[in-house]
Amino acid sequence: MKIIFRDENPDLMNKYLTNGTRSVPKLICSENESGKVIGTWGPRPEGIKQKAEKFKFENPRFATDEFKKQLHLWYAQDRGDSVQYDFLIFLNRQF
């Protein structure tokens, strides 16, 4: 496992944009010897991503602070379950 920082690696991050932004966290899984990328994940679990898209659709003129508050509420209620579920799916597809 290698952790890199977004702002110190713009060329790499630009290869894995999310809706045109350098969103984090971003998991990039590659083969150790060849460096070939075999999968990516992030920045949000699918369940929370769907809630965020629905919120934005239903509230086209939302305030950023309002959205961030709702997003933190979803994460708190979820207690990490969605991230764990997505990681299990991700790992099962890769290996």
Secondary structure, DSSP 4 states (H G I P E B T S, - for coil): -----GGG-HHHHHHT-BTTB--S--EEEE-TTT--EEEEE-SS-HHHHHHHHHHHHH-TT--HHHHHHHHHHHHHHHTTHHHHHHHHHHHHHH-
